Amino acid sequence: MSLTMLICMLAVFTGGPALFLAVLSHYRRLTVQLEQRGLRAQGQVVRVNESRGKPSTVYYVFRPPEGPERSGKFDEASSDASKRTPGSAVDVLYLEEAPEQNMAMGMGFTRGLFILMLVPLVLVAGCGNLSVLHAYFTQPK
């Protein structure tokens, strides 16, 4: 393995997980901001797209007191989503300074889910980098 190949493989095993971690961190930070500073609004279910074997997507709209109507969506188990009908109420959290950042109550990116995705990501990055380094330094000269 050449030095160029080593650098490329280390970049892949470090950069790929790092980019994915940045995206996960963004969604987790947004969930925390909404839970801590979010304002509450009453929204209405617009429609529910049910899929067999997959979570259903629930679409909703809400109107913050200080602006135009906003919309959002979330995925929910089909058994729970089937109880939602167009026009039914849904509690929404939104940021006052950015109402386009919103989520239905209890539907954010939880700490547990973040950790559940973080652990394999760190393991893949660590094992990948160690394997590449091992292959490089133990190759016959």
Backbone hydrogen bonds, N-H to C=O, Kabsch-Sander energy under -0.5 kcal/mol:
donor,donor_aa,acceptor,acceptor_aa,energy
6,L,2,S,-2.3
7,I,3,L,-2.5
8,C,4,T,-2.4
9,M,5,M,-2.7
10,L,6,L,-2.6
11,A,7,I,-2.2
12,V,8,C,-2.1
13,F,9,M,-2.7
14,T,10,L,-1.4
15,G,11,A,-3.1
16,G,12,V,-1.7
18,A,14,T,-1.7
19,L,15,G,-2.7
20,F,16,G,-2.3
21,L,17,P,-2.6
22,A,18,A,-2.0
23,V,19,L,-1.9
24,L,20,F,-2.4
25,S,21,L,-2.8
26,H,22,A,-1.9
27,Y,23,V,-2.0
28,R,24,L,-2.2
29,R,25,S,-2.9
30,L,26,H,-2.3
31,T,27,Y,-2.1
32,V,28,R,-2.4
33,Q,29,R,-2.7
34,L,30,L,-2.5
35,E,31,T,-2.4
36,Q,32,V,-2.4
37,R,33,Q,-3.1
38,G,33,Q,-0.6
38,G,34,L,-1.2
39,L,94,Y,-3.2
41,A,92,V,-2.3
43,G,41,A,-0.6
43,G,90,V,-3.3
44,Q,61,V,-2.8
45,V,88,S,-2.7
46,V,59,Y,-3.1
47,R,59,Y,-1.1
49,N,57,T,-2.9
50,E,48,V,-0.8
54,K,51,S,-0.9
56,S,76,E,-2.6
57,T,49,N,-2.2
58,V,56,S,-0.5
58,V,74,F,-3.2
59,Y,47,R,-2.8
59,Y,57,T,-0.5
60,Y,72,G,-2.6
61,V,44,Q,-2.2
62,F,70,R,-2.4
63,R,42,Q,-0.5
67,G,64,P,-1.7
70,R,62,F,-3.4
72,G,60,Y,-2.1
74,F,58,V,-1.8
76,E,56,S,-2.8
80,D,77,A,-0.8
81,A,77,A,-2.9
82,S,78,S,-1.9
83,K,80,D,-1.3
84,R,81,A,-1.6
87,G,45,V,-3.3
88,S,85,T,-2.6
90,V,43,G,-1.9
92,V,41,A,-2.8
93,L,103,M,-3.0
94,Y,39,L,-1.9
95,L,98,A,-0.7
95,L,101,Q,-1.6
98,A,95,L,-0.6
101,Q,98,A,-2.5
102,N,100,E,-1.0
103,M,93,L,-2.2
105,M,91,D,-2.6
107,M,104,A,-2.0
110,T,108,G,-1.1
114,F,110,T,-2.2
115,I,111,R,-2.6
116,L,112,G,-2.5
117,M,113,L,-1.7
118,L,114,F,-2.1
119,V,115,I,-2.4
121,L,117,M,-1.2
122,V,118,L,-2.6
123,L,119,V,-2.3
124,V,120,P,-2.8
125,A,121,L,-2.2
126,G,122,V,-2.8
127,C,123,L,-3.0
128,G,124,V,-2.5
129,N,125,A,-2.4
130,L,126,G,-2.5
131,S,127,C,-2.5
132,V,128,G,-2.3
133,L,129,N,-2.6
134,H,130,L,-2.7
135,A,131,S,-2.6
136,Y,132,V,-2.1
137,F,133,L,-2.6
138,T,134,H,-1.6
139,Q,136,Y,-0.6
